Amino acid sequence: MSASLILHPGREKSLLRKHPWIFASAIQEFKGTVRSGDTVDILDSNNQFLARGAWSPKSQIQARVWTFDKNEIIDNGFFRRRIEQAIALRTPIIAKHGLTGYRIVAAESDGLPGITIDKYADVIVCQLLSAGAEKHRAKILWALTKCFPDCSVLERSDVAVREKEGLPQLTQVLHGDVPDEVVIEENGIKIIVDLNKGHKTGFYLDQRDNRQIAASYAKDKEVLNCFCYTGTFSSYALTMGAKSVVNLDVSDNALATAKRNMEINQLPLEKAEFVNQDVFQALREYRDAGRKFDMIILDPPKFVDSKASLNRACRGYKDINMLAMQILNPGGLLFTFSCSGLLSSDLFQKVVADAALDANRTMHFLQRLGQAPDHPVASNYPEGFYLKGFVCRVA
């Protein structure tokens, strides 16, 4: 008999809507012996089956649903089916754009909580961020080698969120030989990906469409790319005829890769600056020196890691958007983003609008932006929508 957890009366409502999380406060009692990552049946207060999920005793989310089907077993075949379904969802996108770097599995949005899988050329990079994912590493690897027999597999579970699950951070090769870096291509732009030390699983695949949209506005413009990382927005902008680009970041390694990205795309380096400086400080210095730009891209790291930090993060977003607006030429364009899932799109829009007031600028929202379609949002998991952005014209 499998272990089970029983919910308090009335706490099954979210599960009836197929939401995959069960918080500690919803659980009334346990039956059977259960260890971290083990599969448990989730029952309502009348002992009726609701779902089957992974137990995570160290997390506030104490169970994550694998399946709502009572007859589905969490075995090798389960993970292979889920990954094949995820691939099928993305196949038209991959074929249409000729992608060599894309997301294969987007965790809960693909029915695999705590599991992120990306493909960079012939290397699969996975992040296993939950106790259940950790428990089933061998099954996940087996499924990946069946679905991608010619690919190597690297695990990049080197993120702090694993500590909330009581798990250590780690990076390890799971299968085959993994190079230090690969080159992928999107929309005709070549991009160097640092597999072992690059942000996230190596690169920001989710901004693919937004890079192309930004590039369509860049012709003959002086562009400032803040938090530029490896400069891909800048490569796109120069490809589309930008007059100049300033790459601004606090990482020497990222800036060095940004330069290499421009070189492999045969872009004019004389039109590019590479500035190692804190973005907030640099924007203030540009403002005080009277330096102006025609187009500014703000793509900062996540400012919000908990609900308690939301107010502080909003102040940070407002400050940086205000500074950017103050150094835009009249009619200049601001591409501003937030990847903080806890910050809603509507609240982010309000923050940017408030920044325009503080900057004493008239501003219009021209376009609303989101994550690329290989990062889909399942209807039962709205939290899967995390990347939001706006194209703004500042008078």
C-alpha positions, 0 to 999 in steps of 0.5 A: 500500500502506498503512502498517502496524505489527507487534506483538511476539508475544503482544501481540495479545491485547487486540486480539483482545478488541477493545480499541482501544488499542495501546501503544508497548511492544507495537509491534515494527516499522513498514512504510511511511511514516506521519505523525501521525494517519495510518491504519495497519493493525495486524498481529500478528507473523505479519503477520495483519490485526488492526485499522485505526487512527490513528497517534499518535507522541507518545503512549504510546498509539501507535495507536487503533483505528478498525475491526476490519473489514479492508474498512472504509475511514476516509472520510467515510462511516465517520464518518457511520455511526459518528455515526448509530449513536451517535444511534440508541443514544441516541434512546430516552433522548432521547425518554423524557426530552425532553432538549435537552442530551445526549452524542452520541459518547462517544469509544472507547465509540462506536468513535470514539477521541479524539472527544467530541461533545455537543449543547446545544440547536441547537449541537453541541460537539466535542472532538478529543483524539487525533492521528487525530481531528485528522487527520480534522476535516474528515470529522467536520464533514461527518458532523455537518452531514449528521446535524444540518443545522440545528445550528452546530458549535463545537470545544472542543479546549481541554484539556491532554490534547491536549498528550500527542498533540503537539497545541495547545489550541484553540477554534474555530467550525467551522460556522454561528453559535455564541452565547456561551451557550444554555439547555437543559432536563433533568427540568424544570430549565432550565440555562444553558450557557457554550459557550466557557468552560464546563467540559468541552464546556460542562456536566456532562451525565453527572450528570443522573440523579444530580441527580434522585436527590439532589433526591429526598432534599432535601425540608426539608433544609439542603444544602451543594453543594460544587464547585457549579459552576453550581449545578444540584444546588442548583436541583434540590434547591430545586425538590424543597423543600430548606429551604436550599442553600449553593453553594460554589465558587472561581469567581465566574463559576460562582456568578454563573451558579448564581444566574442558573440559580435565577432562570430556574427561579423558585426562592427566592433567599432560601433560597440562599447563594453562597460563593466559597471553597476547599472544603477550607478552607470545610469546616474552617471550618464544622467549627470553627464547629460549623455542620452540614448535613442533606445534602452533595454532593461533586462535585470535579474530577478528582484523578487524571491519572496512575497516579503521582498515584493515592495522592495523590488518594486522600488528597485524596478521604479528607480531603474526605469525612472533613471532610464527614462531620464537619459532617453532622447525625446521620442526614445524607446524603452524596452523594460522587463521583469522575470520575477514571477511574483510580480504580476504584469499589471503591477509591473505596468503600474511601476513603470507608469509611476517611474514615468511620473517620477522622471517627469516624462510623458510615456506610452506603452506600445507593446506588451511582451512575454516569454518565447512559446517554447516556455508555455503556460499551462492553463492550470498553472498560471504561475508559469507566466513569469517574464513580462515586458513593455515597449515604451515610447518616452516623450 
